[in-house]
Amino acid sequence: MINIKNVILTPLEESLMELFIAKTDKELNTLDLRKRGILHPTKVICSLRKKGAIIEVKRKYHKPIFQTGYKCLGHYTYKGWGDE
């Protein structure tokens, strides 16, 4: 059983967990995280998942505005911490 108090998080991981906890049942997407200073969200989420976080990942397709931007964005939902 993992005790979250014993897990050491980097500053980026801490800020991402704070965002997830603040938005309990809502998902965050790649653009939301980049606006909040997490420039490589996939890397941070992968690191958190290795430490025991349960984060659901969905890819959603969007129609780009003015033919620029992202066609596919990652949407992340925090579900809990392993074996809680």
C-alpha positions in Angstrom: 0.0 0.0 0.0 1.3 3.4 -1.0 1.2 6.2 1.6 1.0 9.5 -0.3 2.7 11.3 2.5 5.8 9.2 1.9 5.9 10.0 -1.9 8.4 12.7 -2.9 7.0 15.0 -5.6 8.9 17.5 -7.8 7.6 21.1 -7.8 5.9 20.5 -11.1 4.2 17.4 -9.8 3.0 19.2 -6.7 1.5 22.1 -8.8 -0.2 19.6 -11.1 -1.7 17.7 -8.1 -2.9 21.0 -6.6 -4.7 21.7 -9.9 -6.3 18.3 -9.9 -7.4 18.6 -6.3 -8.8 22.1 -7.0 -10.9 20.8 -9.9 -12.2 17.6 -8.3 -14.5 16.1 -10.9 -13.4 18.1 -13.9 -10.8 17.2 -16.5 -7.8 19.3 -17.5 -6.5 19.4 -21.0 -3.1 20.0 -22.4 -3.7 23.7 -23.1 -5.1 24.3 -19.6 -1.9 22.9 -18.1 0.4 24.8 -20.4 -1.4 28.1 -19.5 -0.6 27.3 -15.9 3.1 26.8 -16.5 3.4 23.0 -17.1 4.9 23.0 -20.5 5.3 19.2 -20.9 2.2 17.8 -19.2 2.5 14.3 -20.6 5.9 13.9 -19.0 4.7 15.1 -15.6 1.6 12.9 -15.7 3.7 9.9 -16.7 5.9 10.5 -13.7 3.0 10.9 -11.3 1.4 7.6 -12.7 4.7 5.8 -12.0 4.6 7.0 -8.4 1.0 5.7 -7.9 -1.4 8.4 -9.1 -4.4 7.1 -11.0 -5.0 9.6 -13.8 -7.4 8.8 -16.7 -6.1 10.0 -20.1 -8.4 10.6 -23.0 -7.5 12.0 -26.4 -10.1 14.2 -28.0 -10.1 15.6 -31.4 -10.9 19.3 -32.0 -11.5 21.3 -35.1 -8.6 23.9 -35.3 -9.6 27.5 -35.4 -8.4 29.3 -38.5 -6.6 26.0 -39.6 -4.0 26.4 -36.9 -3.6 24.9 -33.4 -4.0 21.4 -32.1 -6.2 18.8 -33.7 -5.9 16.4 -30.8 -5.6 17.2 -27.2 -5.0 15.1 -24.1 -7.7 15.4 -21.4 -6.7 14.3 -17.9 -8.9 13.3 -15.0 -7.5 12.6 -11.5 -9.1 9.5 -10.0 -7.1 9.0 -6.8 -3.8 7.6 -5.5 -3.0 3.9 -5.7 -4.5 1.5 -3.1 -6.3 4.3 -1.2 
